[in-house]
Amino acid sequence: MESDWIPARFIDDEIEVGFDRSPTLRKKPKVPDTIIWGDENLRVTEVIAEWFDTHRRGDMSRNMAEEHLRVAERRGSWGVGRFFFRIKVEDGRVFDMYYDRAPKKAADRMGHWFLLREMKPGKKS
């Protein structure tokens, strides 16, 4: 029986990623094939889970009428949302990572990738 995953350590570092084939939609990417984290070049071997969070954060959570906010949280809107992936890399470690669609500034229109945490097998309490 597959065990549940629990956090082993919090990371939340911005990372670089690589794709064997470029994603069709850059703001709605697939799981990358490689992760460059510090001096490590990690090859992704398995996608364990994926999910999407469309919640608006910070000032963006207060700049929209309530009825439009409900629709945006279901569908997402430009520059808002995070794509999460739980992945296994070739050395067997498991990580949660995400792509944040929010641009950092006007000249930087693309989102950024982050390695959120390392996971380990265990039972959730």
MARBA-962080 format. One record per residue: x, y, z of N, C-alpha, C in turn; residue in three letters. Coordinates in steps of 0.001 Angstrom, whole numbers, padded with zeros to 6 digits, always signed. Atoms other than C-alpha are relative to their C-alpha. Layout:
N
XYZXYZXYZALA...
This chain:
125
+000844-001186+000000+000000+000000+000000+000890+001251+000000MET-000761-001257+000081+001327+003461-000921-000254+000831+001254GLU+000168-000831-001195+001967+005620+002129-000305+001438-000403SER+000223-001423+000205+000899+009214+002451+001341+000717+000041ASP-001220-000810-000024+003473+011943+002022-000172+001118+001006TRP-000003-001104-000960+004355+014418+004754+001252+000849-000257ILE-001172-000855+000233+006728+017403+004621+001206-000456+000809PRO-001262+000308-000667+010349+016597+005436+000758+001281+000304ALA-000622-001303-000238+011677+020142+005042-000566+001018-000973ARG+000500-001116+000784+010470+023497+003777+001167+000621-000761PHE-001064-000563+000828+012492+024996+000894-000411+001366-000564ILE+000543-001188+000671+010526+027593-001171+001072+000859-000680ASP-001031-000686+000783+013505+028481-003411-000443+000121-001448ASP+000236-000123+001437+013105+029870-006907+001016-000879-000721GLU-000843+000938+000737+014500+027361-009402-000112+000263-001497ILE+000093+000033+001452+015220+027018-013086-000465-001390-000389GLU+000480+001296+000471+013555+024243-015055+000344-000168-001465VAL-000254+000297+001405+014131+022531-018367-001040-000962-000535GLY+000966+000859+000673+011821+020868-020844+000677-000662-001193PHE-000503+000679+001186+012766+018234-023395-000707+000545-001246ASP+000785-000661+001047+009983+019753-025524-000690+001194+000636ARG+000580-001225-000556+008847+023335-024934-001502-000151+000198SER+001446+000067-000241+005379+023643-023365-000763+000807-001051PRO+000845-000708+000944+002603+024681-025721-000489+001310+000598THR+000496-001186-000702+001188+027134-023176+000960+000337+001131LEU-001020-000337-000997+003877+028921-021163-000588+000382+001351ARG+000617-000384-001266+001460+030252-018519-000843-001130+000602LYS+000687+001192-000507-000107+026765-018094+000889-001196-000323LYS-001017+000978+000400+002945+024535-018166-000272-001413+000488PRO-000040+001390-000454+003362+020817-017879+001159-000125+000991LYS-001101+000264-000918+005764+019268-015389+001318+000082-000775VAL-001290-000058+000696+009354+020111-016310+000713-001356+000042PRO-000778+001237+000041+011778+017340-017225+001225+000067+000903ASP-001145-000190-000892+014675+018796-015227-000215+001215+000883THR+000038-001094-000973+015063+021062-012214+001444+000364+000321ILE-001325-000466-000389+018128+023179-011562-000177+000766+001304ILE+000155-000553-001346+018321+023906-007841+001393+000120+000603TRP-001362-000213-000481+021542+025472-006640+000970-000664-000966GLY-000951+000694+000875+024291+023209-007968-000502-001388-000411ASP+000565+001296+000364+021956+020218-008440-000820+000097-001279GLU+000794+000130+001209+020525+019215-011805-000792-001291+000147ASN+000827+001148-000350+017611+016888-011025-000922-000382-001154LEU+000876+000508+001067+015789+014746-013601-001285-000520+000633ARG+001299+000445-000497+012056+014256-012948-000318-001355-000631VAL+000297+001343+000501+011109+010577-013231-001470-000378+000151THR+001400+000362-000233+007514+010543-011950-000770+001206+000509GLU+000937-000996-000534+004573+012868-011362-000951-000761+000911VAL+000828+000698-000985+002829+011737-008187-001380+000647+000085ILE+001275-000728-000081+000139+014447-008079+000179+001385-000612ALA-000023-001394+000442-000773+017831-009526-001324+000653+000356GLU+001188-000768-000349-003232+020544-008517+000238+001463-000337TRP-000052-001395+000407-004024+024186-009238-000697+000853+001045PHE+000574-000946-000963-004712+027112-006894-000231+001319-000731ASP+000331-001237+000715-006533+030106-008414-000262+001185+000925THR+000262-001100-000933-006719+032268-005280+000895+001201-000296HIS-000736-001252+000189-005681+035878-005687+000655+000352+001327ARG-000759-000309-001204-003035+037032-003205+000305+001490+000085ARG-000406-001390-000211-002101+040390-001683-001013+000989-000555GLY+000880-001038+000555-003487+043483-003446-000972-000569-001020ASP+000877+000581+001021-004931+041297-006208-001265-000597+000615MET+001182+000575-000640-007347+039775-003675-001034+001068+000338SER+000910-001081-000374-008891+043193-003017-000409+000894-001175ARG+000262-000920+001097-009120+044707-006498-001056-000507-000978ASN+000974+000582+000897-012050+042747-007933-001346-000104+000702MET+001352+000142-000548-015818+042786-007415-000239-001463+000385ALA+000220+001335-000567-017064+039777-005421-000478-001014-001046GLU+000508+000958+000994-019003+038173-008303+001057-000357-001043GLU-001089+000292+000938-016009+038474-010642+001092-000839+000673HIS-000985+000765-000754-013723+037102-007925-000365-001485+000033LEU+000445+001406-000024-015819+033905-007677+000286-000690-001337ARG-000265+000569+001328-015538+033331-011444+001502-000173-000203VAL-001453+000062+000172-011797+034096-011432+000615-001132+000813ALA-000541+001081-000825-011192+031610-008614-000312-001373-000590GLU+000303+001265+000682-012870+028872-010672+000852-000181-001248ARG-000658+000083+001304-011217+029670-014009+001437+000477+000002ARG-001303-000655+000023-008131+031654-013069-000111+001286-000811GLY-000043-001219+000787-007221+035014-014537+001468+000325-000259SER-001366-000279+000426-004131+036556-016134+000899+000303+001197TRP-000999-000275-001024-001094+036478-013845-000362-000487+001388GLY+000450+000471-001309-002978+034749-011031-000054-001518-000022VAL+000121+001444-000143-002689+031180-009869+001347-000693+000066GLY-001191+000826-000134-000188+028497-009090-000333-001425-000409ARG+000096+001401+000384+000262+025074-010683+000964-000770+000895PHE-000807+000791-000933+001514+022569-008094+000223-001407-000551PHE-000345+001353+000422+003259+019270-008785+000758-000692+001125PHE-000802+000849-000894+004452+016494-006476+000737-000955-000931ARG-000818+000739+000959+007322+014855-008303+001056-000837+000716ILE-001131+000812-000470+009931+012161-007806+001135+000241-000985LYS-001163-000193+000853+013445+012766-009113+000815-001292-000038VAL-000705+001261+000268+015938+010152-010334+000714-000601+001205GLU-000659+000583-001179+017665+009767-006954-001005-000469+001058ASP+001044+000507-000887+014307+008877-005336-000638+001027+000917GLY+000610-001026-000854+013639+012130-003478-001314+000473-000616ARG+001308-000503+000419+010112+013540-003637-000115+001448+000443VAL+000144-001425-000264+009386+017268-003855-001373+000489-000429PHE+001115-000795+000498+006439+019611-004120+000616+001234-000631ASP-000479-001189+000699+007075+022361-006641-001211+000719-000581MET+001111-000702+000625+004946+025053-008219+000497+001038-000994TYR-000209-001080+000950+004761+027473-011101-000953+001109+000400TYR+000794-001161-000395+003547+030908-009964-000163+000884-001230ASP+000266-000763+001220+001872+032723-012867+000185+001502+000168ARG-000095-001439-000235+002297+036146-011249+001326+000559-000509ALA-001246-000645+000424+004819+038388-013021+000581+000796+001164PRO-000637-000761-001080+007358+040069-010736-000066+001502-000240LYS+000092-001416+000349+007244+043406-012602-000451+000106-001452LYS+000559-000197+001343+005931+044898-015853+000908-000550-001098ALA-000927+000482+001023+009061+043974-017813+000174-001519+000048ALA-000129+001441-000196+008896+040391-016509-001398-000604-000028ASP+001385+000426+000175+005619+039042-017895-000230-001484+000277ARG+000153+001433-000231+006304+035361-017271+000011-000299+001499MET-000026+000431-001387+005816+033493-014048+001331-000636+000348GLY-001250+000572-000498+008442+031680-012020-000268-001330+000693HIS+000064+001323-000627+009123+028169-010729+000645+000028+001378TRP-000510+000092-001369+009686+027324-007054-000011-001447+000468PHE-000042+001278-000686+010755+024206-005186-000514+000275+001410LEU+000686-000352-001240+008368+024312-002226+000536-000761+001209LEU-000415+000810-001151+009360+021407+000024+000385-001393-000452ARG-000314+001409+000202+010879+017975+000177-000989-000808+000828GLU+000996+000829-000669+008456+015222+001142+000626-001331+000401MET-000444+001337-000393+008883+011871+002892-001252-000857+000252LYS+001143+000866-000274+006619+008844+003289-000368+000080+001477PRO+000456-000029-001379+004521+008865+006420-001494+000087+000060GLY+001448-000082-000197+001045+008911+007836-000379+001398+000447LYS+000517-001295-000424-000864+012161+008065-000722-000175+001313LYS+000701+000135-001278-002145+012831+011558-001284+000760-000002SER
